[in-house]
């Protein structure tokens, strides 16, 4: 049976039940006062009649707190709050973004879900916000390898293009633990003063660091158990277990998604796209996480995160 045939992808009541089960594992929690005592579920309510829905729409998942006497739903305090989009459509979009290895564009969702492009664009960014990790535990550890490298993507507004240079592009620094997670950062420029503080703050001191020959990392051996590098300029890519092939594989997926799917990304939105690609890489099949589990992890991340609308400046394909 198809994954998309599950009831919560088509039925609004089932969608609320699914989300409540994930975000309220111990039962409803009042958004206003935090009470977990007995709450009253309000049924039979409908929205105001409109031209599109003359009889209004049935209101699902509405509760009344037994302590503060205020009404609340599971949407409140999440990326779903104040959204007029049905919750089952949200779940379809979330699953699509989690299951697509290189992402899915807002225009694709706009066409597939039959919603406006403006809605789809905002929907995507709110789902990326749910994917953003709040785990800042140092990566690596004793006997583990962490690869570090930088790449360049897109174009900085107002910066002239110079042939053979990268000054006109956005700089991204990524850390990848072999067999583990990825963590990416958008920095102004790729220089030691910008990159090494990130490396020191996010990698355990007992780790073995792997980089290319860039001078940015020449002092990394002072801060970690060891630092080895390969010299790409001399066509050296692997020397025993010394290589940066893992992180190059991450960049391959990232760039194919950014160039082939999204095509355009404003600098002030780049951090959310990085969170999206980090999320899918850190919750991949090789780590025992399939598409369904990845969607559930993203759904749990929807709690406590809000994003307000300011409008797209660039269009996606």
Residue, then its C-alpha position, 0 to 999 in steps of 0.5 A: x500500500x502506498x505511503x500517501x494512502x494513509x488517512x492523515x494525508x487526506x482526512x483532517x480529523x485523522x491529521x489532527x489525531x496524528x499530530x496530537x499523538x506526536x506533539x502531545x504523547x502524554x495527552x493535550x497540553x494547554x498552550x496558554x497555561x501549560x496545564x495537563x489536567x483534564x481538558x474538554x474537547x469541543x466538537x460540532x463547531x464550524x468556521x464562518x460561512x464564506x462564498x467558497x464554503x457556504x456552510x463553513x468548515x468543521x473545526x477539528x482538534x479544538x480543546x478548552x482548558x479546565x484551568x484557565x478556561x481558554x481554547x487551544x489546538x495542537x497547532x498553537x506554538x508550532x509552525x502550523x499556527x495561524x495557517x489557514x491551510x488544512x493540516x493534512x495538506x501540511x503533512x503532505x508537504x512535510x513528507x514530500x520535503x523529507x522524502x525528496x533527497x535533493x528537496x522539492x521546490x515551492x513551485x512543485x508544491x504549488x502545482x501538486x497541492x493546488x495552493x498558491x505559490x505564496x502559500x507554498x513558498x512560506x510553507x517550505x520555509x516553515x518546514x525548514x524551520x522545523x528541520x532546524x536542529x537545536x542540538x549543539x553537542x560537539x561532533x566526533x569524539x575519541x577514535x572518530x573522524x570529522x571532515x571539514x571543508x568549505x564550498x561556495x554557492x549562489x551569488x552575493x547581491x551587488x558583488x561583481x563577478x570575477x572570472x576564476x574567483x569566488x568572492x561573488x558567492x556565498x561561503x558555506x562551511x560544513x562539518x561531517x562526522x563519518x558515519x554520523x551527522x552534518x552541520x553547516x554554517x554560512x560565513x562571510x568569508x572563508x578565512x581562519x578567523x571565521x572558520x576555526x571558531x566554528x570548528x572548535x565550538x562544534x567538534x570534540x577535542x578528542x576527534x581526528x580532523x580531516x581537511x584539504x590543504x587549505x591554510x585555514x586549517x593549518x593550526x587545527x592540530x593544536x586543538x584536536x587529537x590529530x589533523x591530517x589533510x590531502x593535497x588536492x592541488x597535487x591530485x591527492x584525494x585518498x591516503x589510507x583513511x585520510x580523505x575528505x570524500x565524505x564531505x564532498x559527497x555531502x556537497x554533491x547532494x547539496x549543490x545538485x539540490x540548490x542548482x537543480x531544484x531551487x536554482x535561486x536562494x537569497x543570502x538571508x534565507x541560505x541558513x534555512x536551506x542548509x538546515x534542510x540539507x543537514x537534516x536529511x543527511x543526518x537522518x538518512x537511511x544509512x543511519x537507520x532512518x527511512x522517509x517515514x521516520x524522517x517525517x516524524x522527526x521533522x514533525x516533532x521539530x515543529x513544536x516551539x518554532x514560529x516564522x512570520x511572512x515577509x514575502x519571497x524576493x526570488x522565485x524558484x523553478 
